[in-house]
Amino acid sequence: MADRNAYLRYKRNEKLLIYWITHTSNSIIHSSPSTTTAPLNATGKISLSSLVSLSKLIAEHLKPIPAPIYRLFQAILQARKEAYAVFQRIFASNGDPEIEKRNESHKHWIDQLTEAFIALGGDSWASQRNNKTQRFEDGEDEKVIFSNKFSSLPLEGDTNCEGQGDGETDSVDEASAKLKRKPVKKGRKGKRDKNKKSGGKQKTIKKPTLDDVPFESYHIIEDDSSLFSAYQMGAYTLLAQWIELRDYIQRLWRHVAYDGLNSVVAATLSNIATSYVDDTEYKIFLDFPGHDSFETVTKIVTRGDPNKAAQEMLGFTLDVTTENETSVDNMTSDIKDQLLLYTYYNLLDFVSDFQMTRSGKPTKNMLAEIKNWDPMFNMKQATHKEQLKWLRAYTINWLYDLVNVFSSDIIRHEAMRGQNTTLEKMDWSANGRKNDRHRLFGLNKFAGEITMLAMQKPSTDIRSKILPHHVFQLQCIVDSFAVSRGWTPIPVKSIAPAQNFHPPRDIDLFMGHENKPGSFYHSVNMLSALLKKDEQQQGNQNRHKPSAVLLTELRDDLKTRLGERKYFNSLTTIPPSRFSGTNSNGLWDYSPYLCGMGLIEALELAYSLGVRILDRMWEPFYFMHLYRVLVQEGHIQQDDPMHSFMKSQQALRITEHNLGDSNLRDSKPAFVSLADKTGARGGTHRRRITQTTLDRAPLSFFSPKSLLEVYREANWIPDRISDGELPLGSTLARLRIAGTKRVTNPETGEVTFESTRLVKGAKADGMTDESLMQFTWEFLGMERTLHGDVWLNDNDEAAHLSLCLLLRMVTIDIARDVAGEGEGEDHPLSGINYLSVAFHFAQLFNQIEQRLGVREQGMALTRLALKGEDQEFLRVIAEEFRNSQVEFKNHVYWKGLKIDPSWLTGSEDDPAGRPCHVM
């Protein structure tokens, strides 16, 4: 997975460099013991001074030095110089001796690294290098470092050791796995070893070597000062990442409120952003255990004085246009807002206040501060202090409702049983023993973590438990509503509130509480009625019971828990909503974020159930066969929307690929064999849906997962999604293709792509190496246009695409998956009402059977059609097919919702479209 965080790339490059330095110097020391007194390295750790001396040793014995080593040195030096420049620019006039000491530590590192670089001949190499014309094949750097480049030099004292052949290790993962292997220790058998007589040749104890060192352990030894500087670098890059991500997520929620962007799209990207912050903080702080809390990070950044630090950062971190009404206080507050400090303090105060009584009610002092909150507050007409006060009241009120609703079922259950609940010892996590996974659609994990903090004993210090991704997610929750009221990152640029915006808007369209045709609610009712009618006609009241039960249970669960939540007012342990003065359903109605997250989970459940119902019906399978026969016989044209839809979804893929001959009449044996897998409507082979079918079980005819499911299984990290899970037409798949290893023929200049799964798929669709190369340069051109060459990696530009642009590309894919309207790659998956599709097919065949005066003859219909002997028979079927034709968009939950490409880049007119200047 590509390291999109500057600090993580820096640490990765350091490990690669030290790996090469230690292995190469060990080989030289072993082969020429008389010319050097340097000891062999068996730990993978070296000091800065040793780095210099070993570089000089290598320069004496190895020429030329591989170019990738110089590039690693340059990348590490560049990272250190940039960090040093940041600290110099921010704190140059501070006068703090401690800060000056740490800056000197940075400078010492830079000087020592530069000396080692020059010792290896780096200055000479750099002067000859042409940055604008020199190109390197993808993966060359790591291939050189991990390959046996120095086979002429014995390794680690064993002339026959593994790895001295001609083979090369092509990937860092393979090499890392090899390095991690350790000798297997043989256990003793009883007392035989104890009583065994000594004698004979004794085994020598093997000395530790670099072969025993895992790749992750290679690093430069740091003292306390340099260790602190490294932590500072990590903290600043984490800060830079959450500023960049928040800036983009804010823009998406603004488009939800003002432009009609589907909230599922913004919520999905919010999940992705939060997961990246979580993943980055985990990787950075592996090196600093116990120092991963939000408070520790911000204390390092601000040195414990946020106000003073904000003043020092003023004009450096932000691109703020000074206007007449802009005060220094406003700009300082804006910087503190980018540090997420206001939201953090609000979270701390909420937890502390909740712990006081753990009754779900604010204390008297807190109530005086947060009561009379006005949901119609106009940001544009308020001062910055008024804005902050309003945001604080909203945040704390909303958190009270969140914890009360999330904990209500368990507290109510315990109260009914008459048990005294030890709140601080209860497992409140989303996967806890007493967890109902639909307690709060979409936010179970976050709600569980906040509830756990709030339910601790009074005055419990929970600051070490609050991690950066917790605060970041809460900030996104607050932003999603604040932007709809006109809030912007720059206080003086607040705008008018969004007109007629209702956060549950997309939930209402999905559910169709008024029983609107095409909605989830309507489709469940219609399909359930059809199943009931079939049971009555067949005289079997349990014929479709499993399916009917699942349909009604999911419908009722979504109806009562998605978008609205009734409080248990009869129980004194469950207080009324903090928003009761204006809207008792304020938890949902005042949170676009919660509505979007809940809708993600609802869509996944609806998709899973709908696809499995379709997969177990014979009608879609027979429809595809009959349609092909009717086209071949000339009764209909190939323009049926449902046929195009089924093909685009790879539905009935066995029908399309395994029946072979274009003469459908010769396909009868294959058809009968496949038909046996579905069974007839009245046959004993008809498969029924049980509760377990909502889990991810193999499907017979429908192959694709929804993109939401793919992202969830990857924990919302796009880089973790395998190539096989990506639709070929997705922007993420195209990005992967652009980053695929390429080889240039030195004689012809012809470029060929490595034959990966995605490249094979692209070529199967008609693309060539030449068109793939053209496409790659278009991708990289877009990145350069947006960010400039400084963001790009020399030899793997697409793989190291900036995180901001990656999210922009992913947004296109998610928007298509949720609310696409076109054909092929623009067809949505998550946004399709598959229950509506199932009802369409069932109703179609009911009409055909009534016209022909037959029942339970689905397979017979298709067998007769394959024969093609009764043209009147085919004419009737064709007529019903034409009569049943409906536009594809009739089966999409959200009709007419599109995404404007300009939303992804922002504009001068967009108050959130300013560039995000970060460290």
Secondary structure, 3 states (H helix, E strand, C coil): CCCCCHHHHHHHHHHHHHHHHHHHHHHHHHHCHHHCCCCCCCCCEECHHHHHHHHHHHHHHCCCCCHHHHHHHHHHHHHHHHHHHHHHHHHCCCCCHHHHHHHHHHHHHHHHHHHHHHHCCHHHHHHHCCCCCCCCCCCHHHHHHHCCCCCCCCECCECCCCCCCCCCCCCHHHHHHHHHCCCCCCCCCCCHHHHCCCCCCCCCCCCCCHHHCCHHHCEECCCHHHHHHHHHHHHHHHHHHHHHHHHHHHHHHHHHHHHCCCHHHHHHHHHHHHHHHHHHHHHHHHHCCCCCCHHHHHHHHHCCCHHHHHHHHCCCCCCCCCCCCCCHHHHHHHHHHHCCHHHHHHHHHHHHHHHHHCCCCCCHHHHHHHCCCCCCCCHHHCCHHHHHHHHHHHHHHHHHHHHHHHHHHHHHHHHHCCCCCCHHHCCCCCCCCCCCCCCCCCCHHHHHHHHHHHCCCCCCCCHHHCCHHHHHHHHHHHHHHHHHHCCCCCHHHCCCCCCCCCCCHHHHHHHCCCCCCCCHHHHHHHHHHHHHHHHHHHCCCCCCHHHHHHHHHHHHHHHHHCCCCCCCCCCCCCCCCCCCCCCCCHHHHCCHHHHHHHHHHHHHHHHHHHHHHHHCCCHHHHHHHHHHHHHHCCCCCCCCHHHHHHHHCCCCHHHHHHCCCCCHHHHHHHHHHHHCCCCCCCCCCCCCCCHHHHCCCCCCCCCCCCHHHHHHHCCCCHHHCCHHHCCCCCHHHHHHHHCCCEEECCCCCCEEECCCHHHHHHHHCCCCHHHHHHHHHHHHHHHHHHHCHHHCCCCCCCCCCCHHHHHHHHHHHHHHHHHCCCCHHHCCCCCECHHHHHHHHHHHHHHHHHHHCCCCCHHHHHHHHHHCCCHHHHHHHHHHHHHCCCCHHHHECCCCCCCCCHHHHCCCCCCCCCCCCCC
